[in-house]
Amino acid sequence: MTIRLVAVDLDDTLLRKDWTLSERTVETVRLVQARGVDVTIASGRLPRSAARYAEQLQIECPLICGHGAIVIDLKKDEILYYQGLPRDVALSVVDGIYALNLHCQLYYRGVSWTEKENDLSHYMARLSGLRPSLTDFRSLLETDGSQGMVDKVIAVGSAEAIEEAYRNLGRQFGALAHIATSKSTILEVTALGVDKGRALCFLAAHLGIDRREIMAIGDGRNDLEMIKYAGIGVAMANAHPDLKEAASFVTYSNEEDGVAWALEQFILK
């Protein structure tokens, strides 16, 4: 079937190591959209962080953010879908992350929050483009009259520590939350049932597109569900082994314009 929608991850997929888009990638994405194919970003980033890349790529399709917790139409400034992590679960996850001696950040109401300003919080600020605000997590959430839901909780550390955290937190909170790694050094926790695959399913229904008409491209464990959902699932050469195994095809790395190559092969040719 003809591809009508492309969902593509940002970090280590569309973006190079320096968090920029290559000229070839920008041109190719624009050509695909000129063919009448919708393109969406499907990222762990929150809308404010993903928006600048959507603007550069001239994407008008609603975006999938927060690993699938949010589907937002930036043109209308309208949230089409949202599923947050319950406050009490979020605070328990925070305690679990600290017990593993990892840096923790909380994303709430579209804002990045941290309890400790250090090299890792500065790294996350450079990566996301969102400077975290300093606060006490429990005070922030318990004094909010909305009894609010948390966008996501993240842990940052060495690759070895994050892999251990993925196993440990999975055992502790796997029945209460969705746990995935977006990079080898970053673990992200969202609401149970939240993943990019479900958000992509919602967006496809919103646009009236069959799953067989969708191509999804990614590199991390958090891309696994959307890779499996799409009619054509593409893994980057630099992808996690689990993703490569699940994908229909493997393209070049993010440093070699792998997204552009896949779009050229499956759509533009």
C-alpha positions, 0 to 999 in steps of 0.5 A, a space after each residue: 500500500 502507499 505510505 501516507 504517514 511517516 512517524 520519525 523519532 528525533 534523537 539519534 534518528 532524525 538528529 545528528 550527535 550535535 542535535 542538528 538536522 542535516 541539509 539532506 534530511 530537511 530537504 528530503 522530509 520537505 519533498 516527502 510532504 510535497 508528495 502529500 505524505 504526512 510526516 510527524 515527529 514521535 519523540 520523548 521530548 515535550 512539545 516545546 522542545 520538539 516544536 523548533 524541529 517541526 518548524 524547521 522541517 515545515 511539519 504541519 501534522 500533529 506531533 507525538 511527544 512525551 513518548 506518546 503521552 501527548 499528541 498535540 496540534 501545534 497549529 491550533 495549540 490544541 492537545 488532542 490526546 494526553 495520558 499522564 503518570 499519576 502523582 503518587 506513582 511518579 513520586 515512588 518512581 523518583 524514590 526508586 531512581 534516587 535509591 539507585 544513585 541516579 540523577 532524576 528530572 520530572 516533566 510536569 505541565 510541559 516544564 522540566 524540573 530538577 531537585 539538583 543542578 549539576 552536570 547531568 541537569 546541564 546536559 539535559 538542558 542542552 539536549 532538550 533545549 529546556 532549562 530545568 527549574 529547581 524545586 522540591 518534587 514532592 512540594 511541587 506536586 502535593 501543593 498543586 490543586 489539580 492533583 495533577 498528572 506528571 508528563 514523565 520522570 527520567 533517570 540519567 546516568 552511565 550506560 551500565 547504571 541505566 541498564 541496571 535501572 531498566 531491570 530494577 525499576 521494571 521489576 518494581 514499577 512495571 505494573 504501574 508505569 511504562 519504562 523504556 530507555 531513549 538513550 543508553 544513558 537515559 531512562 524514561 518513565 511514563 503512564 502505564 499504557 503510554 507508548 509511541 505505538 498507541 499514540 501513533 494508532 490514535 493519530 492514524 485514526 484521527 487522520 483516517 489512515 490505515 496502519 499499513 499506510 504508515 512508516 515508522 523510523 527510530 533507534 531506541 527501545 522506546 520506539 519499539 511499539 511504533 515500529 511494530 505497529 507501522 506497516 513499515 518499521 525502519 531501524 537506524 544502523 545505530 539502533 538498539 538490537 531489540 529494535 533492529 530485530 523487530 524492524 522490517 528494514 535497517 537503514 544507515 545511521 543518524 550520522 549518515 542521513 539514514 532517515 533521508 535514505 529510507 524516505 528516498 527508497 520507500 517514498 520518493 523512488 
